[in-house]
Amino acid sequence: MPSRRQILQSAAASGAALVTVPGWLAGCAKQGDIASPVANLDVLSAFGVDAALCTSLLGELGATGADAADLYFQRTRSNFLQMEDGRIAEASASIDLGVGLRAVVGDQQGYAFTEELSLDAMRGAARTAASIASGTARPGPVAFNPTQGGALYTLAVPWSQVGVDAKLPLVRKLEGYARAADPSVSKVTVTWNDSEEQVVIATLDGKLMHEVRPMTRLWCIVTATRNGQTFSNSANLAGRRGVDWFSDQNLAELAKRAVDRTMVLFDARRPPAGEMPVVLAAGASGILLHEAIGHGLEADFNRKGTSIYSDMVGKPIAADFVNIVDSGVEPNERGALSFDDEGNPTERTMLVEKGVLKGYLHDSISAKHYGVKPSGSGRRQSFRFQPMPRMRCTFMENGPHTRDEIVASVKNGIIAETFTNGQVQIGAGDYTFYIKNGWLIENGKVTAPIKDVNIIGNGPESLKRVTMAANDTQLDTGGWTCGKDGQGVPVSQGLPTVLVSSMTVGGENA
């Protein structure tokens, strides 16, 4: 069974057609030979196109009998800064512009994209995508119903209006906080990212969705040296937020987290190896929920029968206090979306309720297959890729216990606090994760920091072994990006403090 980390050579799935047409980012459409009663819509002007052209292109996509079709216009402005040892080591700015064109027949997709927004290039891409179908032609829509999103992440000042003169003082301040936190700090690297993604989706059935999606991430990497030993660790803040989020308080807290995570490594040791209880700390431990369980609940894996959960809807898969949600409507989170990349509204999708599997995460194709409505989970990395079912913000809700009760219940075990590298097999749910920071529990008390620890297990089995969950659910503010089939999309995740009764821990006797 291949890992989901395997990188594919094409953005298109089986049965899909892919064409790339390189061109200038500022290419404009030629509209002189298109006749349509549809009025021009201003939202399309950023792409040099109008509603008449969209109608024509959708007509091309439906000309051979597609069940559904859409256009995905995207324009992304991105900025990057990196400071090392008090000096700017790297800075860049970029604009990415293009359109993806899709025709859907049953559960197959014909897909093409072009970076050149000229009439000839887009029509050629549309005809390539439409070649998957062979049926009765469907004309383009005679009118569009425009809908604007963005209420989940409205910024006081758009990133396009924030200059480097406003960003540099924040980067320098964060570095200063980190250096001042401990005399052992020998190096601080700060990276800054911000972006503004303008998206317009036009569909064969007349939807026209548009919004601007902001994103930012500030990352502090700390290296410390003491008594001949050197350790590094980091912390970051990320979300669909504006420059005002980086207040003095948030910068100071970010620096403290990065430094504390680094300095504790000097006193950390490896725990004993073997099977033992593992307490997953609130917040960042949601990565294990996301990787080892969440992917198995994406509908395409279940539709194809490759997920262990393929025949388990309506069956208990966890204790009755376990409730797992995947939501696109958490304000300002990296995984927040007003509508997904097919133009379907997002929602708060209950995946597991009182321990029972309620359903899957659906795009339009899987929803039609299962006879349900889409959950707003059809996502893509960019216009170069076709959408597929993906997570957004995945978390477990509060449980009936407290963190102190959970720790006190463990005679000998560990707390897993922050994670780095991991590998997961989607079908079976087998996983391995590396714990960067954690703690030893002895006789119900936290006694010492630990490091260099692997935990090994099976997602569905670990979920069954969740015997306690605290009332302290946290969404992690880190800059998580989920990879699947060669596509990366921003996500959020979270967890309360959770006790898994038994996991394999790779410690010093391993």
ABEGO torsion letter per residue (X at the ends): XBBAABBBABABBBGBBBBBBBBBAABBBBAAABBBABBBBAAAAAAGBBAAAAAAAAAAAAAAGBABBBBBBBBBBBBBBBBBGGBBABBBBBBBBEBBBBBBBEABBBBBBBABBBAAAAAAAAAAAAAABBBBBBBBBABBBBBBBGAABBBABBAAABBAAAAAAAAAAAAAAAAAABAABABBBBBBBBBBBBBBBBBAAGBBBBBBBBBBBBBBBBBBBBGGBBBBBBBBBBEBBBAAABBAAAAAAAAAAAAAAAAAAAABBBBBBEBBBBBBBBEAAAAAAAAAAAAAABAAAAAAGABAAAAABGBBABBAABBBBBBAABBGBAABBABBAAGBBBBBBBABBGGBBAEBBBBAAAAAAAGBBBAGABBBABAABBBBBBBBBBBBBBBABBAAAAAAABABBBBBABBBBBBBBAAAGBBBBBBABBBBBBGGBBABBBBGBBBBBBAAAAAAABABBBAABBBBABBBBBBBGGBBBBBBBBBBBBBBABBBBBBAAX
